[in-house]
């Protein structure tokens, strides 16, 4: 993700992610989410809203993140927990995309 042509700049140039600090937070998030063995407190939406305010996120950004995430899981893990992690990532990406790109929610009628 750091070096990806489509989304790398979002992390590095716009959000200016401190990878040394960020990666352990992400590891705890996923360990908590999938295994329930790590402590995680935080709001993952807030930094994404802040990023969107600086540089509008687009559907293709979420699609690319999910492609890279899935490829990383597939390269390193197999089995039930790997599949669960990919399913959760799809759901999280879809929810974030919806909340950020469609903040008014559904309009029926």
LOSE-755602 format. One record per residue (C-alpha): residue in three letters; chain; x, y, z negated. Coordinates in Angstrom, 2 decimals, always signed. Each point is the difference from the previous one (the first is absolute). Example, Ala and Ser with C-alpha at 12.3 -4.5 7.8 and 13.67 -1.06 7.14 Angstrom:
BEGIN
residu->ala, chaine->A, c1->+12.30, c2->-4.50, c3->-7.80
residu->ser, chaine->A, c1->+1.37, c2->+3.44, c3->+0.66
//
This chain:
BEGIN
residu->unk, chaine->A, c1->+0.00, c2->+0.00, c3->+0.00
residu->unk, chaine->A, c1->+2.82, c2->+2.35, c3->-0.83
residu->unk, chaine->A, c1->+1.39, c2->-0.23, c3->+3.52
residu->unk, chaine->A, c1->-3.17, c2->-0.60, c3->+1.99
residu->unk, chaine->A, c1->-0.44, c2->+2.33, c3->+2.99
residu->unk, chaine->A, c1->-3.70, c2->+0.57, c3->-0.65
residu->unk, chaine->A, c1->-0.24, c2->+0.35, c3->-3.79
residu->unk, chaine->A, c1->+3.55, c2->+0.34, c3->-1.31
residu->unk, chaine->A, c1->-0.08, c2->+3.79, c3->+0.23
residu->unk, chaine->A, c1->-3.10, c2->+0.11, c3->-2.23
residu->unk, chaine->A, c1->+1.92, c2->-1.64, c3->-2.82
residu->unk, chaine->A, c1->+3.38, c2->+1.59, c3->+0.57
residu->unk, chaine->A, c1->-0.61, c2->+3.49, c3->+1.41
residu->unk, chaine->A, c1->-3.49, c2->+0.95, c3->-1.17
residu->unk, chaine->A, c1->-0.49, c2->-1.82, c3->-3.33
residu->unk, chaine->A, c1->+3.75, c2->-0.05, c3->-0.68
residu->unk, chaine->A, c1->-0.31, c2->-3.33, c3->-1.81
residu->unk, chaine->A, c1->+2.73, c2->-0.78, c3->-2.50
residu->unk, chaine->A, c1->+0.30, c2->-3.66, c3->+0.99
residu->unk, chaine->A, c1->+2.08, c2->-0.94, c3->-3.03
residu->unk, chaine->A, c1->-2.83, c2->+1.15, c3->-2.28
residu->unk, chaine->A, c1->-2.89, c2->-0.96, c3->+2.30
residu->unk, chaine->A, c1->+0.80, c2->-3.64, c3->+0.72
residu->unk, chaine->A, c1->-0.16, c2->-1.21, c3->-3.62
residu->unk, chaine->A, c1->-3.42, c2->+1.68, c3->-0.32
residu->unk, chaine->A, c1->-1.19, c2->-1.82, c3->+3.13
residu->unk, chaine->A, c1->+1.40, c2->-3.30, c3->-1.27
residu->unk, chaine->A, c1->-1.91, c2->+0.47, c3->-3.29
residu->unk, chaine->A, c1->-3.18, c2->+0.94, c3->+1.88
residu->unk, chaine->A, c1->+0.06, c2->-3.14, c3->+2.11
residu->unk, chaine->A, c1->+1.10, c2->-2.24, c3->-2.84
residu->unk, chaine->A, c1->-2.87, c2->+1.36, c3->-2.08
residu->unk, chaine->A, c1->-2.50, c2->-0.21, c3->+2.88
residu->unk, chaine->A, c1->+0.80, c2->-3.52, c3->+1.18
residu->unk, chaine->A, c1->+1.59, c2->-1.75, c3->-2.97
residu->unk, chaine->A, c1->-1.31, c2->+2.00, c3->-2.95
residu->unk, chaine->A, c1->+3.43, c2->-0.17, c3->-1.63
residu->unk, chaine->A, c1->+1.22, c2->+3.60, c3->+0.11
residu->unk, chaine->A, c1->-1.19, c2->+3.18, c3->-1.61
residu->unk, chaine->A, c1->-1.10, c2->+2.62, c3->+2.47
residu->unk, chaine->A, c1->-1.68, c2->+3.29, c3->-0.62
residu->unk, chaine->A, c1->-0.49, c2->+2.58, c3->+2.62
residu->unk, chaine->A, c1->-2.25, c2->+1.23, c3->+2.71
residu->unk, chaine->A, c1->+1.18, c2->-1.08, c3->+3.43
residu->unk, chaine->A, c1->-2.47, c2->+2.33, c3->+1.72
residu->unk, chaine->A, c1->+1.44, c2->+3.26, c3->-1.34
residu->unk, chaine->A, c1->+3.34, c2->-0.07, c3->+1.84
residu->unk, chaine->A, c1->-1.77, c2->-1.03, c3->+3.20
residu->unk, chaine->A, c1->-2.42, c2->+2.91, c3->-0.27
residu->unk, chaine->A, c1->+2.98, c2->+2.29, c3->-0.61
residu->unk, chaine->A, c1->+1.80, c2->-1.42, c3->+3.03
residu->unk, chaine->A, c1->-3.12, c2->+0.44, c3->+2.15
residu->unk, chaine->A, c1->-0.19, c2->+3.65, c3->-1.07
residu->unk, chaine->A, c1->+3.57, c2->+0.53, c3->+1.28
residu->unk, chaine->A, c1->-0.25, c2->-2.12, c3->+3.15
residu->unk, chaine->A, c1->-3.37, c2->-1.35, c3->+1.14
residu->unk, chaine->A, c1->-0.01, c2->-3.76, c3->-0.11
residu->unk, chaine->A, c1->-1.52, c2->-1.89, c3->+2.92
residu->unk, chaine->A, c1->-1.48, c2->-3.43, c3->+0.46
residu->unk, chaine->A, c1->+3.15, c2->-1.19, c3->+1.76
residu->unk, chaine->A, c1->+2.06, c2->+0.81, c3->-3.10
residu->unk, chaine->A, c1->-2.11, c2->-2.38, c3->-2.10
residu->unk, chaine->A, c1->+0.07, c2->-2.65, c3->+2.74
residu->unk, chaine->A, c1->+3.80, c2->+0.21, c3->+0.27
residu->unk, chaine->A, c1->+0.49, c2->-0.15, c3->-3.77
residu->unk, chaine->A, c1->-2.12, c2->-3.14, c3->-0.13
residu->unk, chaine->A, c1->+1.93, c2->-1.57, c3->+2.91
residu->unk, chaine->A, c1->+3.31, c2->+0.62, c3->-1.75
residu->unk, chaine->A, c1->-1.29, c2->-1.16, c3->-3.37
residu->unk, chaine->A, c1->-1.44, c2->-3.20, c3->+1.48
residu->unk, chaine->A, c1->+3.20, c2->-0.72, c3->+1.92
residu->unk, chaine->A, c1->+2.04, c2->+0.47, c3->-3.18
residu->unk, chaine->A, c1->-2.20, c2->-2.41, c3->-1.95
residu->unk, chaine->A, c1->+0.10, c2->-2.54, c3->+2.83
residu->unk, chaine->A, c1->+3.80, c2->+0.24, c3->+0.17
residu->unk, chaine->A, c1->+0.48, c2->-0.69, c3->-3.71
residu->unk, chaine->A, c1->-3.00, c2->-1.87, c3->-1.41
residu->unk, chaine->A, c1->-2.52, c2->-2.71, c3->+0.79
residu->unk, chaine->A, c1->-2.95, c2->-1.47, c3->-1.79
residu->unk, chaine->A, c1->-3.11, c2->+1.08, c3->-1.80
residu->unk, chaine->A, c1->+1.47, c2->+3.05, c3->-1.76
residu->unk, chaine->A, c1->+1.57, c2->+1.26, c3->+3.23
residu->unk, chaine->A, c1->-3.38, c2->-0.24, c3->+1.72
residu->unk, chaine->A, c1->-1.68, c2->+1.72, c3->-2.94
residu->unk, chaine->A, c1->+2.55, c2->+2.80, c3->+0.15
residu->unk, chaine->A, c1->-0.64, c2->+0.55, c3->+3.70
residu->unk, chaine->A, c1->-3.77, c2->-0.01, c3->-0.57
residu->unk, chaine->A, c1->+0.33, c2->+2.52, c3->-2.80
residu->unk, chaine->A, c1->+2.27, c2->+2.15, c3->+2.16
residu->unk, chaine->A, c1->-2.60, c2->-0.01, c3->+2.80
residu->unk, chaine->A, c1->-2.72, c2->+1.01, c3->-2.46
residu->unk, chaine->A, c1->+2.13, c2->+2.71, c3->-1.61
residu->unk, chaine->A, c1->+1.04, c2->+1.43, c3->+3.38
residu->unk, chaine->A, c1->-3.63, c2->+0.03, c3->+1.19
residu->unk, chaine->A, c1->-1.18, c2->+1.68, c3->-3.19
residu->unk, chaine->A, c1->+2.74, c2->+2.62, c3->+0.06
residu->unk, chaine->A, c1->-0.56, c2->+0.68, c3->+3.67
residu->unk, chaine->A, c1->-3.73, c2->+0.44, c3->-0.57
residu->unk, chaine->A, c1->+0.42, c2->+2.26, c3->-3.04
residu->unk, chaine->A, c1->+2.65, c2->+2.17, c3->+1.65
residu->unk, chaine->A, c1->-1.33, c2->+0.21, c3->+3.54
residu->unk, chaine->A, c1->-3.70, c2->+0.02, c3->-0.88
residu->unk, chaine->A, c1->-0.21, c2->+1.77, c3->-3.37
residu->unk, chaine->A, c1->-3.73, c2->+0.77, c3->+0.32
residu->unk, chaine->A, c1->-0.85, c2->-3.68, c3->-0.04
residu->unk, chaine->A, c1->-2.72, c2->-1.64, c3->+2.02
residu->unk, chaine->A, c1->-2.74, c2->+2.06, c3->+1.54
residu->unk, chaine->A, c1->-3.01, c2->-2.16, c3->+0.70
residu->unk, chaine->A, c1->-3.14, c2->+1.34, c3->+1.59
//
